[in-house]
């Protein structure tokens, strides 16, 4: 892949980060009187208030999950088996341990404010997470895996007298897949509910889900024919991925620590992701990330991954 081609891949990511810089302008264009009542409550996170402002501006992209690019990302034991089984590569170990990990995530309000509650709304969210073998010239530096995660959800904040901060409730449906076909295809659909609490110092969010059932694949038993395209690509994904996700964030001064935990209490499998972010220059922040477990990507849903990463964080959780 040429240098120009590689830069073009990153342009959408850089564009999203540049548009987010309009947040400071949004703070100046909407007066305090126009803010929802709950945002005037004590110790409501600044991000909550800013989002109420940027949702009203057509030229601002609002971040959903974290946006980052991690040029230093080391995986202890790359999972080569799916590609070898699919006949994509002849080499028994085509992938290198070092690659680039990046995530783009944004949301757009479809209907907003006072549908059922002050400050609520229906949103479309989209998250793309990629693993790029940028340093692997032996196989033309491909994107090893990219996962696409569109979702539609309803979210409403609420607060309780005499309790600082804000509570929020979220429910919706999401699809996640790697956009591939046949032996490399992985996908699933989920309905979820979530409950969270946040202040300017810390936040906690619990999101359990229910996997929407799919029909099983009907294989003809002939190994010489390709597997059927229709049907469940990964019927056992919840055994590894888990039934819920718990996110915790702690902020002190200009530093943040965040953990994401997924678990299946029956199979005792899941994953943990630890993040530490710190200021670099201007709005750019450094990010150190550690992942251990299953489901870091769809292709690795049933393969245990241990990864260490370092890079640049563009948008925070809190």
Number of C-alpha atoms within 10 A of each C-alpha: 11 9 7 8 9 12 11 12 10 12 11 12 18 14 11 19 22 13 13 17 13 16 18 11 12 19 16 10 11 15 10 13 8 9 16 17 13 19 23 13 17 16 15 21 20 12 15 18 18 18 15 21 22 22 20 13 14 8 11 20 22 24 23 18 17 17 23 25 23 21 18 15 23 19 17 14 14 19 18 17 14 15 20 15 12 12 11 11 16 10 12 10 13 17 22 17 15 22 23 21 24 23 20 24 22 18 19 20 18 13 13 21 16 12 13 10 13 17 21 23 22 20 18 18 20 21 20 18 21 19 20 20 21 20 17 16 10 10 14 12 17 16 14 16 19 20 21 18 18 17 19 19 19 20 19 21 20 17 18 11 8 8 11 16 24 23 21 16 18 18 17 18 18 19 16 19 19 21 13 14 13 13 16 17 17 23 20 21 18 16 17 18 18 18 17 18 21 22 21 19 16 18 21 17 18 17 18 16 18 14 15 12 11 14 10 12 15 12 13 10 8 8 8 6 9 12 16 15 14 13 13 18 21 18 16 11 19 21 19 23 22 23 20 20 20 17 18 19 19 19 17 10 7 9 13 20 18 21 18 17 17 23 22 17 12 9 11 11 18 26 23 19 18 16 17 17 21 17 15 12 8 6 11 15 19 20 22 19 19 17 20 17 23 25 21 23 19 24 23 20 21 21 17 20 20 19 19 17 21 22 20 21 24 23 20 16 18 19
